[in-house]
Each structure stands twice: as structure tokens, then as C-alpha cells.
Amino acid sequence: LQEPPMGSMLLSQEIPPYGGDTLFANQYLAYETLSDTMKKLLDGLVGISTSAKADVSRTREDRMKSDGKSEAPKDYVAEHPIVRTHPETGRKSLYVNVAHTSGIKGMSDHESAALLSFLFEHQIKPEFTCRFVWSRHAIAF
């Protein structure tokens, strides 16, 4: 998406007999616990997000109903700041994602891979996460 949404909602319609929990990671805390030096390094950097890393153009149901065509899915690419500032609160958060962020504008693949690897590992530390245990018709916002 060219302009990321303010939020997302997930609704469970079916749940497995076991497993299926979702972990959410607080990207405000992930950003706030970085060193001041790392925050300065990240400020102004632009991440390149692509659907080629994860096929986000199709839902689970779409994949299950696949007609078997071998045509490649369309690749969507967008650029977003690695650090986003909430428009109302001014609070900063990380805006990178292992499933979609493929590089950093202006950096070589090798350079961006090293920095992104650090951020991907940092942002999912247990102290930033919470586990959502689903029940039928539950909504996560």
C-alpha cells in the first residue's frame, strides 16, 4: 500500500483445535528501546516493501480455491519510512516487517540486509510481544 492504514482488524471464523495463536509485537517499544545512535541512523531511512517476499495479494481462501494457473502474482512495491511518526500522538515506531521489507533505499543489498536482520530480530523480542489466543468470532484490533 502506498499509504499504510491506521490499523487492522482480524476476525476469527474458524479456529483449529489447538495452536493458531497470534503474536503481536509493539513497535513503539521496539523503537523506544533502541540506542540514541541507532535511532539517529534510522531517522530518514526509507524501507522498500514488496509483495514478492510474501504473496499478500491473495487470501488463504483464494489460495485454497486456486485454479492452478501458473501465472506469477503481480508484485506490488512501496516505499515507507523505517521509522513512522504517529500523526496524532507524535510517537515513533519501527515500520519494517520480515515478510515484506526487502531493502533500504540508497543502501546496497548487503548493507540493508545487515541492518534489516538486526531490526527483524530486535522487534520480536519477548518483552515487546503479546499472545492473542483466538476463540470463535473473536476480533483483534
C-alpha positions as CSV (number, residue, x, y, z in Angstrom):
1,L,0.0,0.0,0.0
2,Q,1.2,3.5,-0.8
3,E,-0.3,4.8,2.4
4,P,-0.4,2.3,5.3
5,P,-3.7,2.0,7.2
6,M,-4.0,3.4,10.7
7,G,-4.9,-0.1,11.9
8,S,-6.1,-3.5,11.1
9,M,-8.8,-5.8,12.4
10,L,-8.7,-9.6,12.4
11,L,-11.9,-11.7,12.8
12,S,-11.8,-15.4,13.5
13,Q,-14.4,-17.5,11.7
14,E,-12.8,-20.9,12.3
15,I,-10.2,-21.9,14.8
16,P,-8.1,-25.1,14.9
17,P,-8.5,-27.4,17.8
18,Y,-5.0,-26.4,19.0
19,G,-2.4,-23.8,18.1
20,G,-3.2,-20.9,15.9
21,D,-2.4,-18.2,18.5
22,T,-1.2,-14.9,17.1
23,L,1.8,-12.9,18.5
24,F,1.7,-9.2,18.2
25,A,4.8,-7.1,18.7
26,N,4.7,-3.5,20.0
27,Q,6.8,-1.5,17.5
28,Y,6.6,1.7,19.7
29,L,8.5,-0.2,22.4
30,A,10.9,-1.8,19.9
31,Y,11.8,1.7,18.6
32,E,12.0,3.3,22.1
33,T,14.4,0.8,23.4
34,L,17.0,1.3,20.6
35,S,20.1,3.3,21.4
36,D,20.1,7.0,20.5
37,T,22.8,6.3,18.0
38,M,20.6,3.7,16.2
39,K,17.6,6.0,16.3
40,K,19.7,8.7,14.5
41,L,20.9,6.2,12.0
42,L,17.3,5.0,11.2
43,D,15.9,8.5,11.1
44,G,15.2,9.4,7.4
45,L,15.9,5.9,6.0
46,V,13.3,4.5,3.6
47,G,12.3,0.8,3.5
48,I,11.3,-0.9,0.3
49,S,8.3,-3.1,0.8
50,T,7.4,-5.8,-1.7
51,S,4.7,-8.4,-2.0
52,A,7.3,-10.6,-3.7
53,K,8.5,-11.7,-0.3
54,A,5.1,-12.8,0.8
55,D,2.1,-13.2,-1.5
56,V,-0.2,-10.7,0.2
57,S,-2.4,-10.1,-2.8
58,R,-4.3,-13.4,-2.1
59,T,-6.2,-14.5,1.0
60,R,-6.0,-18.0,2.4
61,E,-9.3,-18.8,0.8
62,D,-8.1,-17.5,-2.6
63,R,-5.1,-19.9,-2.4
64,M,-7.3,-22.8,-1.4
65,K,-9.6,-22.1,-4.5
66,S,-6.6,-21.7,-6.8
67,D,-7.4,-22.7,-10.4
68,G,-3.9,-24.0,-11.0
69,K,-2.8,-21.3,-13.4
70,S,0.9,-20.8,-13.5
71,E,0.8,-17.1,-14.0
72,A,3.0,-15.2,-11.5
73,P,1.3,-13.0,-9.0
74,K,1.6,-9.2,-9.5
75,D,4.5,-7.7,-7.5
76,Y,3.5,-4.6,-5.5
77,V,6.3,-2.3,-4.3
78,A,6.0,0.6,-2.0
79,E,8.5,2.8,0.0
80,H,7.9,3.8,3.6
81,P,10.0,5.4,6.3
82,I,11.6,2.8,8.5
83,V,10.6,5.0,11.5
84,R,7.0,6.2,11.3
85,T,5.6,9.0,13.5
86,H,2.0,8.7,14.6
87,P,0.1,11.7,13.1
88,E,-1.8,12.4,16.2
89,T,0.5,11.4,19.1
90,G,3.9,12.1,17.5
91,R,5.1,8.8,18.9
92,K,7.6,7.0,16.8
93,S,7.6,3.3,15.9
94,L,9.5,0.9,13.7
95,Y,7.9,0.2,10.4
96,V,9.7,-2.8,9.0
97,N,8.5,-6.3,8.6
98,V,10.3,-9.6,7.8
99,A,7.5,-10.6,5.4
100,H,7.6,-7.5,3.2
101,T,10.6,-5.2,3.8
102,S,13.1,-6.3,1.2
103,G,15.7,-3.5,1.4
104,I,16.6,0.1,2.3
105,K,16.6,2.8,-0.3
106,G,20.2,4.0,-1.1
107,M,21.9,1.0,0.5
108,S,23.4,-2.0,-1.2
109,D,21.7,-5.3,-0.7
110,H,24.5,-6.4,1.6
111,E,24.2,-3.2,3.8
112,S,20.5,-3.3,4.0
113,A,20.4,-7.0,4.8
114,A,22.6,-6.5,7.8
115,L,20.6,-3.6,9.2
116,L,17.2,-5.3,8.5
117,S,18.4,-8.5,10.1
118,F,19.2,-6.7,13.3
119,L,15.8,-4.9,13.2
120,F,13.8,-8.0,12.4
121,E,15.5,-9.8,15.4
122,H,15.1,-6.8,17.7
123,Q,11.4,-6.1,17.0
124,I,10.2,-9.5,18.1
125,K,11.9,-9.7,21.5
126,P,9.6,-11.4,24.0
127,E,9.3,-8.2,26.1
128,F,7.6,-6.4,23.1
129,T,5.1,-9.2,22.3
130,C,1.8,-10.4,23.5
131,R,0.0,-13.6,22.6
132,F,-3.6,-13.5,21.4
133,V,-5.5,-16.8,22.0
134,W,-8.3,-17.0,19.5
135,S,-11.9,-18.1,20.1
136,R,-14.6,-18.3,17.5
137,H,-15.8,-14.8,16.3
138,A,-13.0,-13.1,18.3
139,I,-11.8,-9.7,17.0
140,A,-8.2,-8.4,17.3
141,F,-7.7,-4.7,16.6
